[in-house]
């Protein structure tokens, strides 16, 4: 299990997959201090 307590996270998601905001929500719940979400479209 990865501990994110006090860590900064960059969450890169995909438009057709898991969006960055969803990854950011999970990271915050796991204890991340600061989360920057991005959602990209990879074509």
PyMOL Python script that loads the backbone (N, CA, C, O; Angstrom):
from pymol import cmd

cmd.read_pdbstr("""\
ATOM      1  N   UNK A   1       0.842  -1.177   0.000  1.00  0.00           N
ATOM      2  CA  UNK A   1       0.000   0.000   0.000  1.00  0.00           C
ATOM      3  C   UNK A   1       0.889   1.242   0.000  1.00  0.00           C
ATOM      4  O   UNK A   1       1.807   1.357   0.812  1.00  0.00           O
ATOM      5  N   UNK A   2       0.613   2.157  -0.904  1.00  0.00           N
ATOM      6  CA  UNK A   2       1.373   3.393  -1.010  1.00  0.00           C
ATOM      7  C   UNK A   2       0.819   4.428  -0.046  1.00  0.00           C
ATOM      8  O   UNK A   2      -0.392   4.647   0.007  1.00  0.00           O
ATOM      9  N   UNK A   3       1.691   5.059   0.710  1.00  0.00           N
ATOM     10  CA  UNK A   3       1.257   6.111   1.611  1.00  0.00           C
ATOM     11  C   UNK A   3       1.522   7.456   0.973  1.00  0.00           C
ATOM     12  O   UNK A   3       2.637   7.740   0.537  1.00  0.00           O
ATOM     13  N   UNK A   4       0.505   8.273   0.922  1.00  0.00           N
ATOM     14  CA  UNK A   4       0.622   9.589   0.295  1.00  0.00           C
ATOM     15  C   UNK A   4       0.565  10.719   1.320  1.00  0.00           C
ATOM     16  O   UNK A   4       0.449  11.885   0.942  1.00  0.00           O
ATOM     17  N   UNK A   5       0.644  10.395   2.607  1.00  0.00           N
ATOM     18  CA  UNK A   5       0.555  11.424   3.639  1.00  0.00           C
ATOM     19  C   UNK A   5       1.635  12.479   3.441  1.00  0.00           C
ATOM     20  O   UNK A   5       2.829  12.185   3.480  1.00  0.00           O
ATOM     21  N   UNK A   6       1.189  13.720   3.228  1.00  0.00           N
ATOM     22  CA  UNK A   6       2.109  14.836   3.087  1.00  0.00           C
ATOM     23  C   UNK A   6       2.779  14.955   1.731  1.00  0.00           C
ATOM     24  O   UNK A   6       3.615  15.840   1.551  1.00  0.00           O
ATOM     25  N   UNK A   7       2.453  14.116   0.783  1.00  0.00           N
ATOM     26  CA  UNK A   7       3.076  14.147  -0.545  1.00  0.00           C
ATOM     27  C   UNK A   7       2.287  15.053  -1.487  1.00  0.00           C
ATOM     28  O   UNK A   7       1.089  15.270  -1.304  1.00  0.00           O
ATOM     29  N   UNK A   8       2.978  15.575  -2.493  1.00  0.00           N
ATOM     30  CA  UNK A   8       2.339  16.328  -3.564  1.00  0.00           C
ATOM     31  C   UNK A   8       2.119  15.377  -4.736  1.00  0.00           C
ATOM     32  O   UNK A   8       2.983  14.554  -5.041  1.00  0.00           O
ATOM     33  N   UNK A   9       0.978  15.488  -5.388  1.00  0.00           N
ATOM     34  CA  UNK A   9       0.609  14.550  -6.446  1.00  0.00           C
ATOM     35  C   UNK A   9       0.194  15.318  -7.696  1.00  0.00           C
ATOM     36  O   UNK A   9      -0.514  16.321  -7.616  1.00  0.00           O
ATOM     37  N   UNK A  10       0.641  14.836  -8.843  1.00  0.00           N
ATOM     38  CA  UNK A  10       0.140  15.309 -10.133  1.00  0.00           C
ATOM     39  C   UNK A  10      -0.678  14.165 -10.707  1.00  0.00           C
ATOM     40  O   UNK A  10      -0.136  13.100 -11.003  1.00  0.00           O
ATOM     41  N   UNK A  11      -1.974  14.376 -10.866  1.00  0.00           N
ATOM     42  CA  UNK A  11      -2.874  13.337 -11.347  1.00  0.00           C
ATOM     43  C   UNK A  11      -3.174  13.583 -12.820  1.00  0.00           C
ATOM     44  O   UNK A  11      -3.847  14.555 -13.165  1.00  0.00           O
ATOM     45  N   UNK A  12      -2.675  12.703 -13.692  1.00  0.00           N
ATOM     46  CA  UNK A  12      -2.910  12.833 -15.130  1.00  0.00           C
ATOM     47  C   UNK A  12      -3.901  11.759 -15.548  1.00  0.00           C
ATOM     48  O   UNK A  12      -3.605  10.565 -15.490  1.00  0.00           O
ATOM     49  N   UNK A  13      -5.069  12.194 -15.966  1.00  0.00           N
ATOM     50  CA  UNK A  13      -6.104  11.264 -16.401  1.00  0.00           C
ATOM     51  C   UNK A  13      -6.345  11.374 -17.890  1.00  0.00           C
ATOM     52  O   UNK A  13      -5.715  12.173 -18.582  1.00  0.00           O
ATOM     53  N   UNK A  14      -7.272  10.553 -18.372  1.00  0.00           N
ATOM     54  CA  UNK A  14      -7.592  10.525 -19.789  1.00  0.00           C
ATOM     55  C   UNK A  14      -9.085  10.762 -19.969  1.00  0.00           C
ATOM     56  O   UNK A  14      -9.891  10.301 -19.161  1.00  0.00           O
ATOM     57  N   UNK A  15      -9.450  11.469 -21.013  1.00  0.00           N
ATOM     58  CA  UNK A  15     -10.837  11.810 -21.254  1.00  0.00           C
ATOM     59  C   UNK A  15     -11.720  10.578 -21.407  1.00  0.00           C
ATOM     60  O   UNK A  15     -12.829  10.552 -20.874  1.00  0.00           O
ATOM     61  N   UNK A  16     -11.253   9.558 -22.124  1.00  0.00           N
ATOM     62  CA  UNK A  16     -12.049   8.355 -22.352  1.00  0.00           C
ATOM     63  C   UNK A  16     -11.810   7.283 -21.292  1.00  0.00           C
ATOM     64  O   UNK A  16     -12.466   6.241 -21.310  1.00  0.00           O
ATOM     65  N   UNK A  17     -10.890   7.524 -20.380  1.00  0.00           N
ATOM     66  CA  UNK A  17     -10.582   6.571 -19.312  1.00  0.00           C
ATOM     67  C   UNK A  17     -10.976   7.154 -17.973  1.00  0.00           C
ATOM     68  O   UNK A  17     -12.116   7.576 -17.778  1.00  0.00           O
ATOM     69  N   UNK A  18     -10.039   7.175 -17.059  1.00  0.00           N
ATOM     70  CA  UNK A  18     -10.287   7.735 -15.733  1.00  0.00           C
ATOM     71  C   UNK A  18      -9.851   9.188 -15.738  1.00  0.00           C
ATOM     72  O   UNK A  18      -8.679   9.470 -15.986  1.00  0.00           O
ATOM     73  N   UNK A  19     -10.767  10.130 -15.470  1.00  0.00           N
ATOM     74  CA  UNK A  19     -10.409  11.549 -15.474  1.00  0.00           C
ATOM     75  C   UNK A  19      -9.475  11.915 -14.319  1.00  0.00           C
ATOM     76  O   UNK A  19      -9.482  11.277 -13.266  1.00  0.00           O
ATOM     77  N   UNK A  20      -8.685  12.942 -14.538  1.00  0.00           N
ATOM     78  CA  UNK A  20      -7.733  13.393 -13.540  1.00  0.00           C
ATOM     79  C   UNK A  20      -8.369  13.764 -12.214  1.00  0.00           C
ATOM     80  O   UNK A  20      -7.773  13.536 -11.162  1.00  0.00           O
ATOM     81  N   UNK A  21      -9.561  14.328 -12.242  1.00  0.00           N
ATOM     82  CA  UNK A  21     -10.239  14.725 -11.003  1.00  0.00           C
ATOM     83  C   UNK A  21     -10.575  13.515 -10.147  1.00  0.00           C
ATOM     84  O   UNK A  21     -10.513  13.592  -8.920  1.00  0.00           O
ATOM     85  N   UNK A  22     -10.931  12.394 -10.776  1.00  0.00           N
ATOM     86  CA  UNK A  22     -11.220  11.169 -10.018  1.00  0.00           C
ATOM     87  C   UNK A  22      -9.952  10.647  -9.339  1.00  0.00           C
ATOM     88  O   UNK A  22      -9.998  10.209  -8.190  1.00  0.00           O
ATOM     89  N   UNK A  23      -8.830  10.694 -10.044  1.00  0.00           N
ATOM     90  CA  UNK A  23      -7.554  10.264  -9.462  1.00  0.00           C
ATOM     91  C   UNK A  23      -7.175  11.200  -8.315  1.00  0.00           C
ATOM     92  O   UNK A  23      -6.672  10.749  -7.286  1.00  0.00           O
ATOM     93  N   UNK A  24      -7.414  12.494  -8.489  1.00  0.00           N
ATOM     94  CA  UNK A  24      -7.106  13.477  -7.450  1.00  0.00           C
ATOM     95  C   UNK A  24      -7.937  13.228  -6.193  1.00  0.00           C
ATOM     96  O   UNK A  24      -7.432  13.367  -5.079  1.00  0.00           O
ATOM     97  N   UNK A  25      -9.182  12.867  -6.359  1.00  0.00           N
ATOM     98  CA  UNK A  25     -10.052  12.582  -5.218  1.00  0.00           C
ATOM     99  C   UNK A  25      -9.533  11.396  -4.415  1.00  0.00           C
ATOM    100  O   UNK A  25      -9.527  11.430  -3.185  1.00  0.00           O
ATOM    101  N   UNK A  26      -9.102  10.361  -5.102  1.00  0.00           N
ATOM    102  CA  UNK A  26      -8.549   9.180  -4.432  1.00  0.00           C
ATOM    103  C   UNK A  26      -7.234   9.530  -3.731  1.00  0.00           C
ATOM    104  O   UNK A  26      -6.989   9.082  -2.611  1.00  0.00           O
ATOM    105  N   UNK A  27      -6.395  10.325  -4.383  1.00  0.00           N
ATOM    106  CA  UNK A  27      -5.120  10.717  -3.784  1.00  0.00           C
ATOM    107  C   UNK A  27      -5.337  11.539  -2.516  1.00  0.00           C
ATOM    108  O   UNK A  27      -4.630  11.348  -1.527  1.00  0.00           O
ATOM    109  N   UNK A  28      -6.304  12.448  -2.536  1.00  0.00           N
ATOM    110  CA  UNK A  28      -6.608  13.246  -1.338  1.00  0.00           C
ATOM    111  C   UNK A  28      -7.121  12.354  -0.218  1.00  0.00           C
ATOM    112  O   UNK A  28      -6.765  12.551   0.944  1.00  0.00           O
ATOM    113  N   UNK A  29      -7.955  11.375  -0.557  1.00  0.00           N
ATOM    114  CA  UNK A  29      -8.473  10.450   0.448  1.00  0.00           C
ATOM    115  C   UNK A  29      -7.345   9.599   1.046  1.00  0.00           C
ATOM    116  O   UNK A  29      -7.445   9.152   2.188  1.00  0.00           O
ATOM    117  N   UNK A  30      -6.278   9.375   0.279  1.00  0.00           N
ATOM    118  CA  UNK A  30      -5.136   8.592   0.752  1.00  0.00           C
ATOM    119  C   UNK A  30      -4.136   9.448   1.520  1.00  0.00           C
ATOM    120  O   UNK A  30      -3.107   8.943   1.969  1.00  0.00           O
ATOM    121  N   UNK A  31      -4.429  10.743   1.676  1.00  0.00           N
ATOM    122  CA  UNK A  31      -3.594  11.601   2.511  1.00  0.00           C
ATOM    123  C   UNK A  31      -2.683  12.560   1.781  1.00  0.00           C
ATOM    124  O   UNK A  31      -1.836  13.188   2.414  1.00  0.00           O
ATOM    125  N   UNK A  32      -2.822  12.698   0.475  1.00  0.00           N
ATOM    126  CA  UNK A  32      -1.975  13.632  -0.266  1.00  0.00           C
ATOM    127  C   UNK A  32      -2.229  15.057   0.216  1.00  0.00           C
ATOM    128  O   UNK A  32      -3.364  15.439   0.501  1.00  0.00           O
ATOM    129  N   UNK A  33      -1.167  15.823   0.301  1.00  0.00           N
ATOM    130  CA  UNK A  33      -1.260  17.198   0.801  1.00  0.00           C
ATOM    131  C   UNK A  33      -1.785  18.138  -0.278  1.00  0.00           C
ATOM    132  O   UNK A  33      -2.669  18.955  -0.021  1.00  0.00           O
ATOM    133  N   UNK A  34      -1.245  18.022  -1.469  1.00  0.00           N
ATOM    134  CA  UNK A  34      -1.616  18.916  -2.567  1.00  0.00           C
ATOM    135  C   UNK A  34      -1.737  18.085  -3.839  1.00  0.00           C
ATOM    136  O   UNK A  34      -0.859  17.281  -4.155  1.00  0.00           O
ATOM    137  N   UNK A  35      -2.829  18.287  -4.560  1.00  0.00           N
ATOM    138  CA  UNK A  35      -3.083  17.509  -5.773  1.00  0.00           C
ATOM    139  C   UNK A  35      -3.384  18.454  -6.927  1.00  0.00           C
ATOM    140  O   UNK A  35      -4.200  19.366  -6.793  1.00  0.00           O
ATOM    141  N   UNK A  36      -2.726  18.238  -8.059  1.00  0.00           N
ATOM    142  CA  UNK A  36      -2.966  19.018  -9.266  1.00  0.00           C
ATOM    143  C   UNK A  36      -3.516  18.058 -10.324  1.00  0.00           C
ATOM    144  O   UNK A  36      -2.769  17.241 -10.861  1.00  0.00           O
ATOM    145  N   UNK A  37      -4.834  18.151 -10.631  1.00  0.00           N
ATOM    146  CA  UNK A  37      -5.402  17.219 -11.609  1.00  0.00           C
ATOM    147  C   UNK A  37      -5.362  17.774 -13.033  1.00  0.00           C
ATOM    148  O   UNK A  37      -5.567  18.968 -13.253  1.00  0.00           O
ATOM    149  N   UNK A  38      -5.100  16.900 -13.982  1.00  0.00           N
ATOM    150  CA  UNK A  38      -5.154  17.210 -15.410  1.00  0.00           C
ATOM    151  C   UNK A  38      -5.914  16.091 -16.101  1.00  0.00           C
ATOM    152  O   UNK A  38      -5.778  14.922 -15.740  1.00  0.00           O
ATOM    153  N   UNK A  39      -6.713  16.452 -17.094  1.00  0.00           N
ATOM    154  CA  UNK A  39      -7.362  15.451 -17.936  1.00  0.00           C
ATOM    155  C   UNK A  39      -6.974  15.757 -19.362  1.00  0.00           C
ATOM    156  O   UNK A  39      -7.233  16.851 -19.864  1.00  0.00           O
ATOM    157  N   UNK A  40      -6.349  14.790 -20.018  1.00  0.00           N
ATOM    158  CA  UNK A  40      -5.857  14.966 -21.386  1.00  0.00           C
ATOM    159  C   UNK A  40      -6.628  14.079 -22.342  1.00  0.00           C
ATOM    160  O   UNK A  40      -7.255  13.102 -21.933  1.00  0.00           O
ATOM    161  N   UNK A  41      -6.578  14.423 -23.603  1.00  0.00           N
ATOM    162  CA  UNK A  41      -7.160  13.596 -24.664  1.00  0.00           C
ATOM    163  C   UNK A  41      -6.014  13.084 -25.507  1.00  0.00           C
ATOM    164  O   UNK A  41      -5.387  13.841 -26.248  1.00  0.00           O
ATOM    165  N   UNK A  42      -5.742  11.796 -25.392  1.00  0.00           N
ATOM    166  CA  UNK A  42      -4.652  11.177 -26.168  1.00  0.00           C
ATOM    167  C   UNK A  42      -5.244  10.565 -27.426  1.00  0.00           C
ATOM    168  O   UNK A  42      -5.991   9.588 -27.362  1.00  0.00           O
ATOM    169  N   UNK A  43      -4.908  11.140 -28.559  1.00  0.00           N
ATOM    170  CA  UNK A  43      -5.457  10.658 -29.829  1.00  0.00           C
ATOM    171  C   UNK A  43      -4.354  10.028 -30.641  1.00  0.00           C
ATOM    172  O   UNK A  43      -4.597   9.554 -31.751  1.00  0.00           O
TER     173      UNK A  43
END
""", "prot")
cmd.dss("prot")
cmd.show_as("cartoon", "prot")
cmd.util.cbc("prot")
cmd.orient("prot")
